[in-house]
Amino acid sequence: MATRIYAVQAGDIFKLVEANTKNSALRHVAEDLISVEVASQRTLVAAMQDGVQIERAGEKPETDEAE
């Protein structure tokens, strides 16, 4: 598969990444910025007590703008 150069921007961060796909370029940059792990029971309880809502991957979070 041929590679392309992708411009990836996240806030003030801008990188040029050579990758096979857009998702590969995004993943390459995100690995340095974001950590992902399965939430522990303690983390879930604390976050929900703070009002954090669970989001479903692939769905846009609801906003209060409709009110």
Backbone atoms as SQL, in Angstrom:
CREATE TABLE atoms (id INTEGER PRIMARY KEY, chain TEXT, resi INTEGER, resn TEXT, atom TEXT, x REAL, y REAL, z REAL);
INSERT INTO atoms VALUES
  (1, 'A', 1, 'MET', 'N', 0.849, -1.177, 0.000),
  (2, 'A', 1, 'MET', 'CA', 0.000, 0.000, 0.000),
  (3, 'A', 1, 'MET', 'C', 0.896, 1.242, 0.000),
  (4, 'A', 2, 'ALA', 'N', 0.568, 2.207, -0.808),
  (5, 'A', 2, 'ALA', 'CA', 1.348, 3.443, -0.895),
  (6, 'A', 2, 'ALA', 'C', 1.084, 4.320, 0.318),
  (7, 'A', 3, 'THR', 'N', 2.122, 5.046, 0.737),
  (8, 'A', 3, 'THR', 'CA', 1.951, 5.965, 1.852),
  (9, 'A', 3, 'THR', 'C', 1.689, 7.370, 1.334),
  (10, 'A', 4, 'ARG', 'N', 1.121, 8.193, 2.217),
  (11, 'A', 4, 'ARG', 'CA', 0.864, 9.601, 1.908),
  (12, 'A', 4, 'ARG', 'C', 1.365, 10.410, 3.100),
  (13, 'A', 5, 'ILE', 'N', 1.512, 11.706, 2.905),
  (14, 'A', 5, 'ILE', 'CA', 1.871, 12.602, 3.996),
  (15, 'A', 5, 'ILE', 'C', 0.587, 13.255, 4.498),
  (16, 'A', 6, 'TYR', 'N', 0.311, 13.085, 5.771),
  (17, 'A', 6, 'TYR', 'CA', -0.886, 13.649, 6.399),
  (18, 'A', 6, 'TYR', 'C', -0.490, 14.786, 7.325),
  (19, 'A', 7, 'ALA', 'N', -1.247, 15.869, 7.302),
  (20, 'A', 7, 'ALA', 'CA', -1.085, 16.971, 8.240),
  (21, 'A', 7, 'ALA', 'C', -2.026, 16.700, 9.409),
  (22, 'A', 8, 'VAL', 'N', -1.454, 16.522, 10.593),
  (23, 'A', 8, 'VAL', 'CA', -2.241, 16.199, 11.786),
  (24, 'A', 8, 'VAL', 'C', -2.132, 17.363, 12.759),
  (25, 'A', 9, 'GLN', 'N', -3.287, 17.896, 13.180),
  (26, 'A', 9, 'GLN', 'CA', -3.290, 19.022, 14.105),
  (27, 'A', 9, 'GLN', 'C', -4.187, 18.705, 15.291),
  (28, 'A', 10, 'ALA', 'N', -3.673, 19.013, 16.493),
  (29, 'A', 10, 'ALA', 'CA', -4.429, 18.862, 17.730),
  (30, 'A', 10, 'ALA', 'C', -4.115, 20.076, 18.586),
  (31, 'A', 11, 'GLY', 'N', -5.000, 21.047, 18.585),
  (32, 'A', 11, 'GLY', 'CA', -4.739, 22.281, 19.317),
  (33, 'A', 11, 'GLY', 'C', -3.538, 22.997, 18.722),
  (34, 'A', 12, 'ASP', 'N', -2.516, 23.227, 19.545),
  (35, 'A', 12, 'ASP', 'CA', -1.298, 23.908, 19.095),
  (36, 'A', 12, 'ASP', 'C', -0.288, 22.962, 18.453),
  (37, 'A', 13, 'ILE', 'N', -0.572, 21.681, 18.460),
  (38, 'A', 13, 'ILE', 'CA', 0.360, 20.689, 17.913),
  (39, 'A', 13, 'ILE', 'C', 0.066, 20.483, 16.432),
  (40, 'A', 14, 'PHE', 'N', 1.101, 20.555, 15.617),
  (41, 'A', 14, 'PHE', 'CA', 0.980, 20.301, 14.181),
  (42, 'A', 14, 'PHE', 'C', 2.118, 19.390, 13.768),
  (43, 'A', 15, 'LYS', 'N', 1.782, 18.270, 13.128),
  (44, 'A', 15, 'LYS', 'CA', 2.792, 17.317, 12.678),
  (45, 'A', 15, 'LYS', 'C', 2.479, 16.853, 11.269),
  (46, 'A', 16, 'LEU', 'N', 3.514, 16.570, 10.526),
  (47, 'A', 16, 'LEU', 'CA', 3.387, 15.916, 9.226),
  (48, 'A', 16, 'LEU', 'C', 3.774, 14.464, 9.432),
  (49, 'A', 17, 'VAL', 'N', 2.893, 13.552, 9.042),
  (50, 'A', 17, 'VAL', 'CA', 3.108, 12.133, 9.300),
  (51, 'A', 17, 'VAL', 'C', 2.949, 11.354, 8.006),
  (52, 'A', 18, 'GLU', 'N', 3.950, 10.535, 7.682),
  (53, 'A', 18, 'GLU', 'CA', 3.846, 9.628, 6.544),
  (54, 'A', 18, 'GLU', 'C', 3.200, 8.337, 7.037),
  (55, 'A', 19, 'ALA', 'N', 2.085, 7.973, 6.411),
  (56, 'A', 19, 'ALA', 'CA', 1.344, 6.794, 6.861),
  (57, 'A', 19, 'ALA', 'C', 0.550, 6.199, 5.703),
  (58, 'A', 20, 'ASN', 'N', 0.119, 4.967, 5.914),
  (59, 'A', 20, 'ASN', 'CA', -0.697, 4.276, 4.908),
  (60, 'A', 20, 'ASN', 'C', -2.130, 4.803, 4.885),
  (61, 'A', 21, 'THR', 'N', -2.649, 5.184, 6.056),
  (62, 'A', 21, 'THR', 'CA', -4.033, 5.645, 6.149),
  (63, 'A', 21, 'THR', 'C', -4.125, 6.858, 7.076),
  (64, 'A', 22, 'LYS', 'N', -5.232, 7.572, 6.973),
  (65, 'A', 22, 'LYS', 'CA', -5.517, 8.708, 7.847),
  (66, 'A', 22, 'LYS', 'C', -5.558, 8.258, 9.310),
  (67, 'A', 23, 'ASN', 'N', -6.195, 7.118, 9.559),
  (68, 'A', 23, 'ASN', 'CA', -6.287, 6.604, 10.926),
  (69, 'A', 23, 'ASN', 'C', -4.917, 6.252, 11.495),
  (70, 'A', 24, 'SER', 'N', -4.027, 5.726, 10.673),
  (71, 'A', 24, 'SER', 'CA', -2.674, 5.411, 11.131),
  (72, 'A', 24, 'SER', 'C', -1.923, 6.680, 11.525),
  (73, 'A', 25, 'ALA', 'N', -2.091, 7.737, 10.754),
  (74, 'A', 25, 'ALA', 'CA', -1.450, 9.009, 11.072),
  (75, 'A', 25, 'ALA', 'C', -1.996, 9.568, 12.384),
  (76, 'A', 26, 'LEU', 'N', -3.299, 9.523, 12.544),
  (77, 'A', 26, 'LEU', 'CA', -3.934, 9.996, 13.766),
  (78, 'A', 26, 'LEU', 'C', -3.454, 9.191, 14.973),
  (79, 'A', 27, 'ARG', 'N', -3.443, 7.887, 14.856),
  (80, 'A', 27, 'ARG', 'CA', -3.005, 7.009, 15.939),
  (81, 'A', 27, 'ARG', 'C', -1.549, 7.299, 16.323),
  (82, 'A', 28, 'HIS', 'N', -0.708, 7.533, 15.324),
  (83, 'A', 28, 'HIS', 'CA', 0.707, 7.812, 15.574),
  (84, 'A', 28, 'HIS', 'C', 0.870, 9.045, 16.465),
  (85, 'A', 29, 'VAL', 'N', 0.127, 10.102, 16.183),
  (86, 'A', 29, 'VAL', 'CA', 0.220, 11.332, 16.970),
  (87, 'A', 29, 'VAL', 'C', -0.473, 11.154, 18.317),
  (88, 'A', 30, 'ALA', 'N', -1.620, 10.520, 18.325),
  (89, 'A', 30, 'ALA', 'CA', -2.407, 10.369, 19.551),
  (90, 'A', 30, 'ALA', 'C', -1.688, 9.549, 20.614),
  (91, 'A', 31, 'GLU', 'N', -0.861, 8.598, 20.200),
  (92, 'A', 31, 'GLU', 'CA', -0.152, 7.761, 21.173),
  (93, 'A', 31, 'GLU', 'C', 0.702, 8.576, 22.128),
  (94, 'A', 32, 'ASP', 'N', 1.210, 9.717, 21.677),
  (95, 'A', 32, 'ASP', 'CA', 2.034, 10.575, 22.532),
  (96, 'A', 32, 'ASP', 'C', 1.199, 11.534, 23.381),
  (97, 'A', 33, 'LEU', 'N', -0.062, 11.729, 23.041),
  (98, 'A', 33, 'LEU', 'CA', -0.890, 12.721, 23.709),
  (99, 'A', 33, 'LEU', 'C', -1.952, 12.141, 24.631),
  (100, 'A', 34, 'ILE', 'N', -2.400, 10.939, 24.328),
  (101, 'A', 34, 'ILE', 'CA', -3.574, 10.378, 24.999),
  (102, 'A', 34, 'ILE', 'C', -3.247, 8.995, 25.547),
  (103, 'A', 35, 'SER', 'N', -3.742, 8.715, 26.751),
  (104, 'A', 35, 'SER', 'CA', -3.619, 7.353, 27.272),
  (105, 'A', 35, 'SER', 'C', -5.020, 6.761, 27.391),
  (106, 'A', 36, 'VAL', 'N', -5.126, 5.488, 27.124),
  (107, 'A', 36, 'VAL', 'CA', -6.409, 4.784, 27.179),
  (108, 'A', 36, 'VAL', 'C', -6.201, 3.480, 27.928),
  (109, 'A', 37, 'GLU', 'N', -7.086, 3.221, 28.893),
  (110, 'A', 37, 'GLU', 'CA', -7.048, 1.961, 29.634),
  (111, 'A', 37, 'GLU', 'C', -8.462, 1.637, 30.100),
  (112, 'A', 38, 'VAL', 'N', -8.693, 0.411, 30.449),
  (113, 'A', 38, 'VAL', 'CA', -10.000, 0.024, 30.977),
  (114, 'A', 38, 'VAL', 'C', -10.181, 0.712, 32.329),
  (115, 'A', 39, 'ALA', 'N', -11.339, 1.345, 32.521),
  (116, 'A', 39, 'ALA', 'CA', -11.607, 2.065, 33.768),
  (117, 'A', 39, 'ALA', 'C', -11.823, 1.089, 34.914),
  (118, 'A', 40, 'SER', 'N', -11.186, 1.368, 36.039),
  (119, 'A', 40, 'SER', 'CA', -11.400, 0.550, 37.234),
  (120, 'A', 40, 'SER', 'C', -12.730, 0.940, 37.867),
  (121, 'A', 41, 'GLN', 'N', -13.222, 0.110, 38.764),
  (122, 'A', 41, 'GLN', 'CA', -14.475, 0.407, 39.463),
  (123, 'A', 41, 'GLN', 'C', -14.345, 1.713, 40.235),
  (124, 'A', 42, 'ARG', 'N', -13.219, 1.926, 40.860),
  (125, 'A', 42, 'ARG', 'CA', -12.981, 3.138, 41.646),
  (126, 'A', 42, 'ARG', 'C', -13.000, 4.387, 40.747),
  (127, 'A', 43, 'THR', 'N', -12.380, 4.274, 39.566),
  (128, 'A', 43, 'THR', 'CA', -12.363, 5.384, 38.615),
  (129, 'A', 43, 'THR', 'C', -13.771, 5.698, 38.130),
  (130, 'A', 44, 'LEU', 'N', -14.549, 4.656, 37.813),
  (131, 'A', 44, 'LEU', 'CA', -15.931, 4.848, 37.363),
  (132, 'A', 44, 'LEU', 'C', -16.769, 5.568, 38.403),
  (133, 'A', 45, 'VAL', 'N', -16.696, 5.104, 39.646),
  (134, 'A', 45, 'VAL', 'CA', -17.502, 5.709, 40.709),
  (135, 'A', 45, 'VAL', 'C', -17.115, 7.168, 40.909),
  (136, 'A', 46, 'ALA', 'N', -15.822, 7.459, 40.992),
  (137, 'A', 46, 'ALA', 'CA', -15.358, 8.833, 41.212),
  (138, 'A', 46, 'ALA', 'C', -15.777, 9.741, 40.063),
  (139, 'A', 47, 'ALA', 'N', -15.621, 9.272, 38.842),
  (140, 'A', 47, 'ALA', 'CA', -15.960, 10.100, 37.682),
  (141, 'A', 47, 'ALA', 'C', -17.464, 10.373, 37.619),
  (142, 'A', 48, 'MET', 'N', -18.274, 9.358, 37.877),
  (143, 'A', 48, 'MET', 'CA', -19.720, 9.540, 37.819),
  (144, 'A', 48, 'MET', 'C', -20.204, 10.454, 38.946),
  (145, 'A', 49, 'GLN', 'N', -19.554, 10.381, 40.115),
  (146, 'A', 49, 'GLN', 'CA', -19.899, 11.303, 41.200),
  (147, 'A', 49, 'GLN', 'C', -19.561, 12.742, 40.819),
  (148, 'A', 50, 'ASP', 'N', -18.565, 12.918, 39.961),
  (149, 'A', 50, 'ASP', 'CA', -18.182, 14.249, 39.483),
  (150, 'A', 50, 'ASP', 'C', -19.029, 14.692, 38.294),
  (151, 'A', 51, 'GLY', 'N', -19.992, 13.865, 37.882),
  (152, 'A', 51, 'GLY', 'CA', -20.895, 14.239, 36.797),
  (153, 'A', 51, 'GLY', 'C', -20.424, 13.861, 35.401),
  (154, 'A', 52, 'VAL', 'N', -19.375, 13.059, 35.299),
  (155, 'A', 52, 'VAL', 'CA', -18.879, 12.632, 33.992),
  (156, 'A', 52, 'VAL', 'C', -19.855, 11.609, 33.408),
  (157, 'A', 53, 'GLN', 'N', -20.272, 11.835, 32.175),
  (158, 'A', 53, 'GLN', 'CA', -21.196, 10.934, 31.492),
  (159, 'A', 53, 'GLN', 'C', -20.408, 9.922, 30.650),
  (160, 'A', 54, 'ILE', 'N', -20.926, 8.718, 30.532),
  (161, 'A', 54, 'ILE', 'CA', -20.316, 7.703, 29.670),
  (162, 'A', 54, 'ILE', 'C', -20.731, 7.997, 28.232),
  (163, 'A', 55, 'GLU', 'N', -19.762, 8.029, 27.333),
  (164, 'A', 55, 'GLU', 'CA', -20.013, 8.276, 25.919),
  (165, 'A', 55, 'GLU', 'C', -19.865, 6.971, 25.146),
  (166, 'A', 56, 'ARG', 'N', -20.658, 6.804, 24.093),
  (167, 'A', 56, 'ARG', 'CA', -20.541, 5.643, 23.213),
  (168, 'A', 56, 'ARG', 'C', -19.648, 6.001, 22.036),
  (169, 'A', 57, 'ALA', 'N', -18.684, 5.158, 21.767),
  (170, 'A', 57, 'ALA', 'CA', -17.783, 5.390, 20.637),
  (171, 'A', 57, 'ALA', 'C', -18.595, 5.439, 19.345),
  (172, 'A', 58, 'GLY', 'N', -18.279, 6.406, 18.504),
  (173, 'A', 58, 'GLY', 'CA', -18.970, 6.560, 17.232),
  (174, 'A', 58, 'GLY', 'C', -20.177, 7.462, 17.292),
  (175, 'A', 59, 'GLU', 'N', -20.584, 7.878, 18.502),
  (176, 'A', 59, 'GLU', 'CA', -21.713, 8.790, 18.664),
  (177, 'A', 59, 'GLU', 'C', -21.201, 10.125, 19.166),
  (178, 'A', 60, 'LYS', 'N', -21.813, 11.203, 18.687),
  (179, 'A', 60, 'LYS', 'CA', -21.460, 12.541, 19.153),
  (180, 'A', 60, 'LYS', 'C', -22.074, 12.762, 20.536),
  (181, 'A', 61, 'PRO', 'N', -21.294, 13.333, 21.469),
  (182, 'A', 61, 'PRO', 'CA', -21.877, 13.620, 22.791),
  (183, 'A', 61, 'PRO', 'C', -22.989, 14.661, 22.665),
  (184, 'A', 62, 'GLU', 'N', -24.017, 14.519, 23.498),
  (185, 'A', 62, 'GLU', 'CA', -25.114, 15.472, 23.492),
  (186, 'A', 62, 'GLU', 'C', -24.644, 16.785, 24.099),
  (187, 'A', 63, 'THR', 'N', -25.174, 17.898, 23.569),
  (188, 'A', 63, 'THR', 'CA', -24.823, 19.215, 24.105),
  (189, 'A', 63, 'THR', 'C', -26.073, 19.870, 24.658),
  (190, 'A', 64, 'ASP', 'N', -25.879, 20.883, 25.473),
  (191, 'A', 64, 'ASP', 'CA', -26.996, 21.615, 26.077),
  (192, 'A', 64, 'ASP', 'C', -27.498, 22.747, 25.176),
  (193, 'A', 65, 'GLU', 'N', -26.974, 22.855, 23.949),
  (194, 'A', 65, 'GLU', 'CA', -27.329, 23.955, 23.061),
  (195, 'A', 65, 'GLU', 'C', -28.789, 23.918, 22.614),
  (196, 'A', 66, 'ALA', 'N', -29.426, 22.764, 22.635),
  (197, 'A', 66, 'ALA', 'CA', -30.800, 22.633, 22.180),
  (198, 'A', 66, 'ALA', 'C', -31.803, 23.255, 23.147),
  (199, 'A', 67, 'GLU', 'N', -31.379, 23.507, 24.368),
  (200, 'A', 67, 'GLU', 'CA', -32.291, 24.053, 25.382),
  (201, 'A', 67, 'GLU', 'C', -32.605, 25.494, 25.176);
